[in-house]
Amino acid sequence: MSYLKVKSPFIGISATLLTIESGCLMGSERTAVGHGYIEAIQLAGGIPFVLPIVDDEEVIQQQMEPVDALLLSGGDDVSPLLYQEEPEQGLGAILPERDAYEMRLLHMAIENKKPVLAICRGLQLLNVALGGTLYQDISIALPLALQHNQKAQVHEATHTVAVVPASRLRQIMEEETFLTNSFHHQAIKELAPGLRANAQTKDGIIEGVEGVDDLFLLGVQWHPELMFDKHPKMLKLFRAFLEAARDRSKA
């Protein structure tokens, strides 16, 4: 008797560039992605597929062809020039080539109805790519805001997130409120058309977004890939993402 093996979905994870700062290779660049993303995708039943930054449109298209879903990872600030603002005091490091690359990945994923999960910087890039804006630095723009760049260890949950009842995120997490970690100093200012907020902190900062149509388009401001080992419920996000990728692959 033969059994048909179900294909595990390929999950493209956007990478960043790191510059070696010392030693004989000082000044050289490395493609990098946090290992937590890779572990979470594997545990959820997917095949992680790292997407290095390139600037050739045809190559980007070929990168995306075998990918069933896209994960936009965390990292540096998004350039404010992309939403028609000049850099303000408090803006951190930017990587324009990564902004351009990930925007192309995102638009290709949406055009081809591939699920998207956007984490931290990924949420911010998603909002900007679809026409929204950001607070360039929360502490300057909103000085009475909560601490959003925690000093605790990366897996620790440090603030409360309230979830919108009739949202995809609420269906996934099955809780009205829960605790998350927090490592961001930028945040959504004007929400992009085509997105709706699905979670926020008690100071009003948007902590999650999702698309307004049936496409799995979900962004979270926290880092579930750094939490799932100590807080297993965070794997629900990745399992829902992988289920959407399987559905898309079957279709």
PLY file of the C-alpha trace (Angstrom):
ply
format ascii 1.0
element vertex 251
property float x
property float y
property float z
element edge 250
property int vertex1
property int vertex2
end_header
0.00 0.00 0.00
1.34 3.44 -0.90
0.64 6.66 0.95
0.51 10.12 -0.57
2.89 12.32 1.44
1.46 15.77 2.07
3.85 18.45 0.88
5.03 20.78 3.61
4.66 24.41 2.53
7.73 26.47 1.69
7.84 29.63 3.82
9.99 32.46 2.52
11.61 34.45 5.36
12.99 37.86 4.45
16.59 38.37 5.57
18.71 41.40 6.37
22.34 42.39 5.82
24.80 42.44 8.70
28.22 44.08 8.41
31.15 42.41 10.15
32.61 45.03 12.49
35.93 43.49 13.49
38.51 40.89 12.53
40.01 39.99 9.17
36.59 40.14 7.46
35.73 43.58 8.85
33.48 45.51 6.47
32.12 42.44 4.66
28.40 41.75 4.65
26.44 38.67 5.69
22.87 37.66 4.96
21.16 36.97 8.26
17.81 35.98 9.74
16.91 35.27 13.37
16.97 31.57 14.11
13.71 31.82 16.05
11.80 32.34 12.81
13.31 29.17 11.37
12.53 27.13 14.49
8.94 28.40 14.68
8.25 27.57 11.02
9.67 24.08 11.44
7.66 23.42 14.60
4.51 24.60 12.84
5.13 22.13 10.02
6.70 24.26 7.31
9.99 24.40 5.43
11.90 27.63 6.13
13.36 29.24 3.03
15.63 32.25 3.61
15.25 35.07 1.06
18.45 37.14 0.67
18.24 40.75 -0.53
18.69 41.18 -4.29
17.76 44.02 -6.63
17.04 42.17 -9.88
13.29 42.02 -10.56
13.48 38.75 -12.48
15.53 37.11 -9.72
13.04 38.29 -7.09
10.19 36.78 -9.11
12.06 33.47 -9.32
12.77 33.58 -5.59
9.06 33.90 -4.91
7.88 31.19 -7.31
8.46 28.16 -5.03
7.33 30.03 -1.91
3.85 29.23 -0.60
3.80 32.07 1.95
5.91 35.03 3.03
7.20 35.96 6.49
8.50 39.54 6.80
10.99 39.52 9.66
12.11 42.17 12.13
15.08 44.51 11.91
16.08 48.10 11.24
13.77 51.10 10.85
11.79 51.70 7.67
12.96 54.79 5.78
10.54 57.72 6.34
11.16 58.87 2.78
8.85 56.05 1.74
5.93 57.82 3.40
6.97 61.34 2.36
8.59 62.40 5.64
12.09 63.64 6.33
14.19 61.84 8.97
13.50 63.12 12.48
15.49 62.98 15.71
15.13 59.48 17.10
15.15 57.66 13.76
17.38 54.60 13.96
19.45 52.80 11.33
17.78 52.25 7.96
18.55 49.91 5.07
16.86 51.29 1.93
17.80 48.30 -0.21
15.98 46.04 2.22
12.92 48.30 2.19
12.78 48.16 -1.61
13.33 44.41 -1.71
10.70 43.57 0.89
8.15 45.84 -0.73
8.59 43.88 -3.94
8.28 40.57 -2.06
5.13 41.80 -0.36
3.41 43.06 -3.49
4.25 39.82 -5.32
2.81 37.79 -2.45
-0.41 39.82 -2.40
-0.77 39.73 -6.19
-0.42 35.94 -6.10
-2.67 35.53 -3.03
0.11 34.05 -0.91
-0.34 34.35 2.87
1.77 36.96 4.66
2.87 37.10 8.29
4.67 40.35 9.20
6.56 40.64 12.49
7.70 43.88 14.20
9.55 45.78 11.43
7.58 43.57 9.06
4.30 45.03 10.35
5.69 48.54 9.88
6.91 47.76 6.35
3.52 46.25 5.53
1.74 49.41 6.67
4.07 51.71 4.72
3.97 49.55 1.58
0.17 49.81 1.52
0.10 53.58 2.06
0.33 54.13 5.81
2.77 56.12 7.96
4.82 55.58 11.14
5.84 57.37 14.28
9.59 57.58 13.72
10.25 57.34 17.47
7.57 56.63 20.05
9.41 58.26 22.95
9.55 61.59 21.10
6.16 61.51 19.37
4.27 60.02 22.32
6.29 60.73 25.47
3.57 59.33 27.77
3.50 55.97 25.98
4.36 52.71 27.71
7.80 51.14 27.44
7.81 49.46 24.03
11.52 48.64 23.90
11.82 46.39 26.90
14.94 45.83 29.02
13.86 42.33 30.06
15.08 39.15 28.36
13.73 38.54 24.88
11.27 35.79 25.84
9.72 37.74 28.71
6.19 39.11 28.27
6.16 42.69 29.53
2.95 44.42 28.46
-0.69 43.66 27.78
-2.24 43.52 24.32
-6.02 43.78 23.86
-7.45 42.02 20.81
-10.37 43.23 18.70
-13.21 40.69 19.20
-14.30 40.10 15.58
-10.82 39.70 14.12
-8.69 36.96 12.59
-6.19 37.45 15.42
-8.91 36.84 18.01
-9.88 33.61 16.25
-6.25 32.47 16.22
-5.23 33.36 19.76
-8.65 32.58 21.34
-8.06 35.23 24.00
-9.27 38.82 24.44
-6.03 39.92 26.11
-2.59 38.42 26.56
0.97 39.48 27.39
3.69 40.00 24.78
7.33 41.00 24.59
8.17 44.34 22.94
11.25 45.51 21.02
10.26 48.49 18.89
10.63 52.24 19.02
8.56 52.93 15.90
4.84 52.31 15.51
1.93 52.80 13.13
0.69 56.38 12.96
-1.76 56.38 10.04
-3.16 52.96 9.22
-2.91 51.99 5.55
-5.99 51.50 3.38
-6.78 47.80 3.15
-5.64 47.12 6.73
-7.52 47.19 10.01
-6.13 47.21 13.53
-6.75 44.01 15.46
-4.79 44.67 18.68
-3.42 47.52 20.75
-1.73 48.30 24.06
-3.31 50.39 26.83
-1.62 53.54 25.52
-3.37 53.15 22.15
-0.37 51.93 20.12
-1.45 49.55 17.34
0.07 46.13 18.07
-1.53 44.11 15.29
-3.10 44.51 11.85
-4.80 42.32 9.30
-6.18 42.61 5.80
-9.81 43.50 5.25
-10.43 40.71 2.73
-10.05 36.91 2.86
-6.30 36.81 2.13
-4.23 35.81 5.18
-2.46 39.13 5.73
-1.48 39.46 9.37
1.03 41.68 11.17
2.06 41.72 14.83
4.30 44.25 16.55
5.77 41.81 19.08
8.20 38.92 18.48
6.38 35.57 18.86
9.43 33.75 17.43
11.34 34.75 20.59
8.53 33.72 22.94
7.15 30.35 21.84
9.67 28.28 23.81
8.48 29.78 27.11
4.99 30.77 25.93
3.76 27.93 23.64
0.52 29.75 22.76
2.58 32.00 20.49
2.95 29.02 18.15
-0.75 29.50 17.32
0.24 32.39 15.05
2.66 30.23 13.08
0.29 27.27 12.91
-2.49 29.46 11.53
-0.03 30.94 9.03
1.11 27.47 7.94
-2.50 26.28 7.60
-3.22 29.21 5.29
-0.09 28.32 3.30
-1.26 24.70 2.96
-4.70 25.83 1.79
-3.13 28.13 -0.78
-0.78 25.37 -1.98
-3.68 22.94 -2.43
-5.68 25.53 -4.36
0 1
1 2
2 3
3 4
4 5
5 6
6 7
7 8
8 9
9 10
10 11
11 12
12 13
13 14
14 15
15 16
16 17
17 18
18 19
19 20
20 21
21 22
22 23
23 24
24 25
25 26
26 27
27 28
28 29
29 30
30 31
31 32
32 33
33 34
34 35
35 36
36 37
37 38
38 39
39 40
40 41
41 42
42 43
43 44
44 45
45 46
46 47
47 48
48 49
49 50
50 51
51 52
52 53
53 54
54 55
55 56
56 57
57 58
58 59
59 60
60 61
61 62
62 63
63 64
64 65
65 66
66 67
67 68
68 69
69 70
70 71
71 72
72 73
73 74
74 75
75 76
76 77
77 78
78 79
79 80
80 81
81 82
82 83
83 84
84 85
85 86
86 87
87 88
88 89
89 90
90 91
91 92
92 93
93 94
94 95
95 96
96 97
97 98
98 99
99 100
100 101
101 102
102 103
103 104
104 105
105 106
106 107
107 108
108 109
109 110
110 111
111 112
112 113
113 114
114 115
115 116
116 117
117 118
118 119
119 120
120 121
121 122
122 123
123 124
124 125
125 126
126 127
127 128
128 129
129 130
130 131
131 132
132 133
133 134
134 135
135 136
136 137
137 138
138 139
139 140
140 141
141 142
142 143
143 144
144 145
145 146
146 147
147 148
148 149
149 150
150 151
151 152
152 153
153 154
154 155
155 156
156 157
157 158
158 159
159 160
160 161
161 162
162 163
163 164
164 165
165 166
166 167
167 168
168 169
169 170
170 171
171 172
172 173
173 174
174 175
175 176
176 177
177 178
178 179
179 180
180 181
181 182
182 183
183 184
184 185
185 186
186 187
187 188
188 189
189 190
190 191
191 192
192 193
193 194
194 195
195 196
196 197
197 198
198 199
199 200
200 201
201 202
202 203
203 204
204 205
205 206
206 207
207 208
208 209
209 210
210 211
211 212
212 213
213 214
214 215
215 216
216 217
217 218
218 219
219 220
220 221
221 222
222 223
223 224
224 225
225 226
226 227
227 228
228 229
229 230
230 231
231 232
232 233
233 234
234 235
235 236
236 237
237 238
238 239
239 240
240 241
241 242
242 243
243 244
244 245
245 246
246 247
247 248
248 249
249 250
